Amino acid sequence: MAPPFRKILIANRGEIAVRVARACREMGIAAAAVFSEADRDSLHVRYADEAYPIGPAAPAESYLSIERVMDAARRAGAEAIHPGYGFLSENPRFAEACENAGVIFIGPPAAAMRLMGNKVEARRQMKAAGVPITPGSDGPVASAGDVEKAASALGYPILIKAAAGGGGRGMRVVRARKEIDSALAACRSEAGSAFGDPSVYVERYWDRVRHIEVQVLADACGHTVHLGERECSIQRRHQKLIEESPSPLLDEAARERLGAAAVRACEAIGYRSAGTVEFLADAQGGFWFMEVNARLQVEHPVTEMVTGIDLVRAQIRIAAGEDPGLRQEGIRMRGAAIECRLCSEDPDNDFLPSPGRIDRLRVPGGPGVRDDSGVYEGYVMPPYYDSLFSKLIVWGADRREAIERMRRCLDEYVVEGIPTTLPFHRRVIDDPRFVSGDLHTRFIEEMKGGAPAPEPSGPMEDLAAIAVALDRSAAVAPPRPPAEGWKHAGRRRQLEKRT
Amino acid sequence: MAVEQSTTRTRVRIGDRLHEVALERRGSRVVAHVDGREHRLSVHESQRGVYSLLPLDGGGRSVEVRVAAPVQPGGDYRVGVRSRTIVAGIEMPGRAQQRGERGETGAGRVLKAVMPGRIVRVLVSAGDKVRRGQGIVVIEAMKMENELSAPREGTVVRVLASAGDRVEAGAELAVIE
């Protein structure tokens, strides 16, 4: 069977660019990468079949520049563009630019993207489609008076959210009337500068709530299916750090209700390709629509591990107008998967981002282990982009086995040269509340008061001291013959023989 | 082939403990004395800086120790054993005395940028008294604003950066005594 496209341009970088390139390779499609000046040494450049420079390091002048990306697609002669996540993936003008250039955008139609990009509109649509929505203002709020009115109807705490925002940004929690003025002003100003639209609305806020999202795939032949849910409650500053599928909270009945609501939501807006419907859920099984992410998400691998379905391959086939054969009856969830997002941040220093050189990298392996890495040993992390450099995903026959496997993998993982969130993930995986499935959005805050790591044992400290002494004495001693010494010697001997 | 032999003495600091390490090497056999405690080991450097230690005490244990030597002389070693990192340093004779006189590690005087970025805001002026953990400058890097704070209590002697400056990693930002 001929590949659906000859060539796809990947309008992204790092681990997701490698991920998409892998799907292309499997399908016999040429993968064309783009790279900024800071990314010349990136793994995705070497991994792809072609690579096109698209400008200086600053994202606004490279990965976020529609003009430069389209120019690269033209030079490459790409038939389709995969936007990855972040950057231009939810930019309707980019989707339209592709259409105007006769290039297929691997994602939803621009109209659906635009609709979901405005959270106020999205809520209206969902309400009309019979999907329960988070209690909140019917439309945007213009004044502190509006906010106060909404708050008295909803009760505190409330959340002031940017209508054009998403991904956990552009929001402020308000716990009392006196906080409204400054929160409203800050939110409007952030929304204006970050999203180009200062309009905000109000939602009820819960401190300890669960964040559950449903993966949806919709093809161009009228089939919309859901691939189960992901539990994403372990977050910091509204950024996810650990995700899993299935959610330990849901039973089969709740899963079906949630999945059906997500499918209804996507059908109502004419959605196509991969998308995620996010819900807030409480411990009693109640759930409320929060937003639709009209793109492939960072945490998609956990869904791939439990369903056995390759979401990127499905996206590519859907974009080519094919029927990838997705039918709800044929979709099964098996076992449990957990993902840890590895970021170059120092968890002991308030997660301060720390770019630098990865001096040593040893990635775990074995059964049920998946490494979605965008880096290599010796790579220097540039400071211009996200601190996420790798994802570690494990699958187990059940949640307990997945946890044991993740614990083993986190123990096995070696990253030296930059601080990473690995120690943080190890603490979470050992936390009895994580193991018992007691997850909610304040998990990390409530974990902070944990005991500091115990001092190394006497014998272990002795061995560490010995190793340091060994290393130092080797450093000051006359140089040892290099490990490859025998190779050089062999070559030399050959040369001598010839002459 | 001659077996490599050597005898060395090194003082290794871990936390607030100072260890006297005496090593006798004969090829891959090492007899080490750490503060007088004897360890007999088979040692192979299997990869650069990665040591496979098999203690020869009949217990059959296998211990991998990864040593990341300091980037700058006098800096910290980072030693990895399983998933734990132990920070260690080499004590040169005479230096311990110097440190004792100053009464502190000397690392707290100059606040340096930990990453390249742009200074967004300077939060203090020369003469300000600051608490440990108090914000000194805000640097924009990796799409986020990050506040760098005073490592210990003191007085700001000099501010070396201004809002708008682009700085490299290691750039000196303020002197706090």
Interface residues (C-beta under 8 A of the other chain):
Chain A: L352 P353 S354 P355 G356 D359 R360 P383 Y384 Y385 D386 S387 L410 D411 E412 Y413 V414 E416 G417 L422 P423 R426 A453 E455 P456 M460 E461 D462 L463 A464 A465 I466 A467 V468 A469 L470 D471 R472 S473 A474 A475 A477 A483
Chain B: S6 T8 T10 V12 I14 G15 R17 H19 V21 L23 R25 V30 A32 V34 R37 H39 L41 V43 E45 R48 G49 Y51 L53 V63 V65 R66 V67 A68 A69 Y77 R78 V79 G80 V81 R82 S83 R84 I86 A88 I90 V114 M115 P116 G117 A141 M142 K143 M144 N146 A169
